[in-house]
């Protein structure tokens, strides 16, 4: 992946991820084709912070039903990024 804008899709903002921010960890929805080093480089370039570690969680599609129609949700990859002490990211 050439461009960091293609790698980072959106931040994941939930109660659990809000509690992780106190520890210096942030969650992002990322491209399914991205690997850890590409994610690290993209976060460092976009937010100008130092990334210490990247953990990845693959979310599989789930069955959903609307009336008589059934389908699947999209699969996605979630990256949990640990930052160096003193670095923060604001989503304003």
RODO-772638 format. One record per residue (C-alpha): x, y, z; residue in three letters; residue number from 1; chain. Coordinates in steps of 0.5 Angstrom, whole numbers, plus 500, padded with zeros to 3 digits. Layout:
<sites>
<site><u>X</u><v>Y</v><w>Z</w><res>ALA</res><n>NUM</n><chain>A</chain></site>
...
</sites>
This chain:
<sites>
<site><u>500</u><v>500</v><w>500</w><res>UNK</res><n>1</n><chain>A</chain></site>
<site><u>503</u><v>507</v><w>498</w><res>UNK</res><n>2</n><chain>A</chain></site>
<site><u>499</u><v>512</v><w>501</w><res>UNK</res><n>3</n><chain>A</chain></site>
<site><u>498</u><v>512</v><w>509</w><res>UNK</res><n>4</n><chain>A</chain></site>
<site><u>491</u><v>515</v><w>507</w><res>UNK</res><n>5</n><chain>A</chain></site>
<site><u>489</u><v>508</v><w>504</w><res>UNK</res><n>6</n><chain>A</chain></site>
<site><u>491</u><v>504</v><w>510</w><res>UNK</res><n>7</n><chain>A</chain></site>
<site><u>487</u><v>508</v><w>516</w><res>UNK</res><n>8</n><chain>A</chain></site>
<site><u>480</u><v>508</v><w>515</w><res>UNK</res><n>9</n><chain>A</chain></site>
<site><u>477</u><v>510</v><w>522</w><res>UNK</res><n>10</n><chain>A</chain></site>
<site><u>478</u><v>511</v><w>529</w><res>UNK</res><n>11</n><chain>A</chain></site>
<site><u>474</u><v>506</v><w>533</w><res>UNK</res><n>12</n><chain>A</chain></site>
<site><u>471</u><v>510</v><w>539</w><res>UNK</res><n>13</n><chain>A</chain></site>
<site><u>467</u><v>506</v><w>544</w><res>UNK</res><n>14</n><chain>A</chain></site>
<site><u>467</u><v>506</v><w>552</w><res>UNK</res><n>15</n><chain>A</chain></site>
<site><u>473</u><v>500</v><w>552</w><res>UNK</res><n>16</n><chain>A</chain></site>
<site><u>477</u><v>504</v><w>547</w><res>UNK</res><n>17</n><chain>A</chain></site>
<site><u>476</u><v>510</v><w>551</w><res>UNK</res><n>18</n><chain>A</chain></site>
<site><u>479</u><v>507</v><w>557</w><res>UNK</res><n>19</n><chain>A</chain></site>
<site><u>485</u><v>504</v><w>553</w><res>UNK</res><n>20</n><chain>A</chain></site>
<site><u>487</u><v>511</v><w>552</w><res>UNK</res><n>21</n><chain>A</chain></site>
<site><u>489</u><v>513</v><w>559</w><res>UNK</res><n>22</n><chain>A</chain></site>
<site><u>494</u><v>507</v><w>558</w><res>UNK</res><n>23</n><chain>A</chain></site>
<site><u>497</u><v>510</v><w>551</w><res>UNK</res><n>24</n><chain>A</chain></site>
<site><u>493</u><v>505</v><w>547</w><res>UNK</res><n>25</n><chain>A</chain></site>
<site><u>489</u><v>507</v><w>541</w><res>UNK</res><n>26</n><chain>A</chain></site>
<site><u>484</u><v>503</v><w>536</w><res>UNK</res><n>27</n><chain>A</chain></site>
<site><u>483</u><v>504</v><w>529</w><res>UNK</res><n>28</n><chain>A</chain></site>
<site><u>480</u><v>500</v><w>523</w><res>UNK</res><n>29</n><chain>A</chain></site>
<site><u>485</u><v>499</v><w>518</w><res>UNK</res><n>30</n><chain>A</chain></site>
<site><u>485</u><v>496</v><w>511</w><res>UNK</res><n>31</n><chain>A</chain></site>
<site><u>485</u><v>488</v><w>511</w><res>UNK</res><n>32</n><chain>A</chain></site>
<site><u>491</u><v>488</v><w>506</w><res>UNK</res><n>33</n><chain>A</chain></site>
<site><u>495</u><v>492</v><w>511</w><res>UNK</res><n>34</n><chain>A</chain></site>
<site><u>501</u><v>489</v><w>516</w><res>UNK</res><n>35</n><chain>A</chain></site>
<site><u>503</u><v>491</v><w>522</w><res>UNK</res><n>36</n><chain>A</chain></site>
<site><u>509</u><v>495</v><w>519</w><res>UNK</res><n>37</n><chain>A</chain></site>
<site><u>505</u><v>499</v><w>514</w><res>UNK</res><n>38</n><chain>A</chain></site>
<site><u>500</u><v>501</v><w>520</w><res>UNK</res><n>39</n><chain>A</chain></site>
<site><u>506</u><v>503</v><w>524</w><res>UNK</res><n>40</n><chain>A</chain></site>
<site><u>509</u><v>508</v><w>519</w><res>UNK</res><n>41</n><chain>A</chain></site>
<site><u>502</u><v>510</v><w>517</w><res>UNK</res><n>42</n><chain>A</chain></site>
<site><u>500</u><v>512</v><w>524</w><res>UNK</res><n>43</n><chain>A</chain></site>
<site><u>507</u><v>515</v><w>525</w><res>UNK</res><n>44</n><chain>A</chain></site>
<site><u>506</u><v>519</v><w>519</w><res>UNK</res><n>45</n><chain>A</chain></site>
<site><u>499</u><v>522</v><w>520</w><res>UNK</res><n>46</n><chain>A</chain></site>
<site><u>499</u><v>524</v><w>527</w><res>UNK</res><n>47</n><chain>A</chain></site>
<site><u>506</u><v>525</v><w>528</w><res>UNK</res><n>48</n><chain>A</chain></site>
<site><u>507</u><v>520</v><w>534</w><res>UNK</res><n>49</n><chain>A</chain></site>
<site><u>512</u><v>515</v><w>536</w><res>UNK</res><n>50</n><chain>A</chain></site>
<site><u>509</u><v>508</v><w>536</w><res>UNK</res><n>51</n><chain>A</chain></site>
<site><u>512</u><v>503</v><w>540</w><res>UNK</res><n>52</n><chain>A</chain></site>
<site><u>507</u><v>496</v><w>538</w><res>UNK</res><n>53</n><chain>A</chain></site>
<site><u>502</u><v>494</v><w>534</w><res>UNK</res><n>54</n><chain>A</chain></site>
<site><u>497</u><v>489</v><w>535</w><res>UNK</res><n>55</n><chain>A</chain></site>
<site><u>492</u><v>487</v><w>530</w><res>UNK</res><n>56</n><chain>A</chain></site>
<site><u>485</u><v>483</v><w>531</w><res>UNK</res><n>57</n><chain>A</chain></site>
<site><u>481</u><v>481</v><w>525</w><res>UNK</res><n>58</n><chain>A</chain></site>
<site><u>474</u><v>481</v><w>525</w><res>UNK</res><n>59</n><chain>A</chain></site>
<site><u>470</u><v>476</v><w>521</w><res>UNK</res><n>60</n><chain>A</chain></site>
<site><u>463</u><v>478</v><w>518</w><res>UNK</res><n>61</n><chain>A</chain></site>
<site><u>457</u><v>476</v><w>522</w><res>UNK</res><n>62</n><chain>A</chain></site>
<site><u>450</u><v>474</v><w>519</w><res>UNK</res><n>63</n><chain>A</chain></site>
<site><u>445</u><v>479</v><w>519</w><res>UNK</res><n>64</n><chain>A</chain></site>
<site><u>437</u><v>479</v><w>517</w><res>UNK</res><n>65</n><chain>A</chain></site>
<site><u>433</u><v>484</v><w>515</w><res>UNK</res><n>66</n><chain>A</chain></site>
<site><u>426</u><v>481</v><w>515</w><res>UNK</res><n>67</n><chain>A</chain></site>
<site><u>426</u><v>475</v><w>510</w><res>UNK</res><n>68</n><chain>A</chain></site>
<site><u>433</u><v>477</v><w>507</w><res>UNK</res><n>69</n><chain>A</chain></site>
<site><u>439</u><v>475</v><w>510</w><res>UNK</res><n>70</n><chain>A</chain></site>
<site><u>446</u><v>477</v><w>509</w><res>UNK</res><n>71</n><chain>A</chain></site>
<site><u>453</u><v>478</v><w>512</w><res>UNK</res><n>72</n><chain>A</chain></site>
<site><u>457</u><v>484</v><w>515</w><res>UNK</res><n>73</n><chain>A</chain></site>
<site><u>463</u><v>487</v><w>512</w><res>UNK</res><n>74</n><chain>A</chain></site>
<site><u>470</u><v>484</v><w>515</w><res>UNK</res><n>75</n><chain>A</chain></site>
<site><u>475</u><v>489</v><w>517</w><res>UNK</res><n>76</n><chain>A</chain></site>
<site><u>481</u><v>489</v><w>521</w><res>UNK</res><n>77</n><chain>A</chain></site>
<site><u>482</u><v>493</v><w>527</w><res>UNK</res><n>78</n><chain>A</chain></site>
<site><u>489</u><v>495</v><w>530</w><res>UNK</res><n>79</n><chain>A</chain></site>
<site><u>491</u><v>497</v><w>537</w><res>UNK</res><n>80</n><chain>A</chain></site>
<site><u>497</u><v>502</v><w>537</w><res>UNK</res><n>81</n><chain>A</chain></site>
<site><u>501</u><v>503</v><w>543</w><res>UNK</res><n>82</n><chain>A</chain></site>
<site><u>504</u><v>510</v><w>543</w><res>UNK</res><n>83</n><chain>A</chain></site>
<site><u>511</u><v>512</v><w>547</w><res>UNK</res><n>84</n><chain>A</chain></site>
<site><u>510</u><v>515</v><w>554</w><res>UNK</res><n>85</n><chain>A</chain></site>
<site><u>508</u><v>523</v><w>553</w><res>UNK</res><n>86</n><chain>A</chain></site>
<site><u>505</u><v>522</v><w>546</w><res>UNK</res><n>87</n><chain>A</chain></site>
<site><u>497</u><v>523</v><w>545</w><res>UNK</res><n>88</n><chain>A</chain></site>
<site><u>492</u><v>523</v><w>539</w><res>UNK</res><n>89</n><chain>A</chain></site>
<site><u>486</u><v>527</v><w>539</w><res>UNK</res><n>90</n><chain>A</chain></site>
<site><u>480</u><v>526</v><w>534</w><res>UNK</res><n>91</n><chain>A</chain></site>
<site><u>477</u><v>533</v><w>534</w><res>UNK</res><n>92</n><chain>A</chain></site>
</sites>
